[in-house]
Amino acid sequence: MLLLMTPTSPYARKCRMFAALKRIDLPCADEPPHAPGSRVSSLNPLAKVPTLLRDDGSAVFDSRVIVQLLDLLAPSGPELLPRDPLRRIDVLRWEATFDGVCDALVLCVMEKRRPVEKQDPQWLERQMAKVEAGLQAGEMALMSRSGPVERLVPGGAPSLTERTWLVGATMTLADLALVAAVGYTRLRAPEVLAGRFWALQALEAKLMVLPAIAITAPPA
Ligand SMILES: N[C@@H](CCC(=O)N[C@@H](CS)C(=O)NCC(=O)O)C(=O)O
């Protein structure tokens, strides 16, 4: 298997974190879809990364499908995708939410690459509203899951304990999608996070102590 990706792609990061935590060896190749010689567009009609090239030459995309495959390949290890159906739906909904935050940011990055006079400020505003709302949903959920004592720390920043996760009592794919989205927001729109979204950033910090998570952080 080879994951065709870019080091800044939050979707690829989600897959890489998932694989590392499941102890799956997932070699990666930095292969932007539109770079000369890139295999991505011949494997994936949507020409996007991540695209997983399997040993038999077939391809799997997008990131949500890749994660499902990785989970099938490693049924043991941490249960990042809960077996319980309703809990699983909850996790997948958070994955959709945080992937959606990244989708909106990716669109903004592309729009801002156009000449200023061709950019549509209202459209950019609508995309940024999705970013804000998606992050806010995660923030509220985390705040409601952390106990009052955890919230009562100097500066008002919640210090999330070991047992605070987005869904259930253990780390899941929902938390990985959160980390990918927060890291990508910091890369593309750091002003959004400045002095805000304390709970999201606390959960991210808690996970960044794990080498499997830290090593996938996007380059500055
Ligand atoms: N829904 C896709 C989104 C993938 C995506 O948008 N990737 C971006 C890079 S972060 C990309 O390849 N963009 C190139 C393009 O759209 O041409 C997934 O989860 O894998």
The ligand as a Tripos MOL2 file, in Angstrom:
@<TRIPOS>MOLECULE
LIG
   20    19     1     0     0
SMALL
NO_CHARGES

@<TRIPOS>ATOM
      1 N1        -13.3810   14.5190    0.3210 N.3       1 LIG1
      2 C1        -11.9860   14.3360   -0.0230 C.3       1 LIG1
      3 C2        -11.3220   15.7050   -0.0890 C.3       1 LIG1
      4 C3         -9.9070   15.6090   -0.6450 C.3       1 LIG1
      5 C4         -9.3820   16.9780   -1.0740 C.2       1 LIG1
      6 O1        -10.1130   17.9570   -1.2550 O.2       1 LIG1
      7 N2         -8.0390   17.0520   -1.2420 N.am      1 LIG1
      8 C5         -7.4150   18.2500   -1.7250 C.3       1 LIG1
      9 C6         -6.0860   18.4930   -1.0010 C.3       1 LIG1
     10 S1         -6.2670   18.8080    0.7110 S.3       1 LIG1
     11 C7         -7.0540   18.0690   -3.1950 C.2       1 LIG1
     12 O2         -6.5380   17.0280   -3.5550 O.2       1 LIG1
     13 N3         -7.2880   19.0760   -4.0420 N.am      1 LIG1
     14 C8         -6.9050   19.0430   -5.4040 C.3       1 LIG1
     15 C9         -8.0370   19.3030   -6.3410 C.2       1 LIG1
     16 O3         -9.2000   19.4240   -5.8760 O.co2     1 LIG1
     17 O4         -7.7820   19.4120   -7.5270 O.co2     1 LIG1
     18 C10       -11.3190   13.4060    1.0060 C.2       1 LIG1
     19 O5        -11.8160   13.3050    2.1290 O.co2     1 LIG1
     20 O6        -10.3250   12.7320    0.6720 O.co2     1 LIG1
@<TRIPOS>BOND
     1     1     2 1
     2     2     3 1
     3     2    18 1
     4     3     4 1
     5     4     5 1
     6     5     6 2
     7     5     7 1
     8     7     8 1
     9     8     9 1
    10     8    11 1
    11     9    10 1
    12    11    12 2
    13    11    13 1
    14    13    14 1
    15    14    15 1
    16    15    16 2
    17    15    17 1
    18    18    19 2
    19    18    20 1
@<TRIPOS>SUBSTRUCTURE
     1 LIG1         1 GROUP 0 **** ****
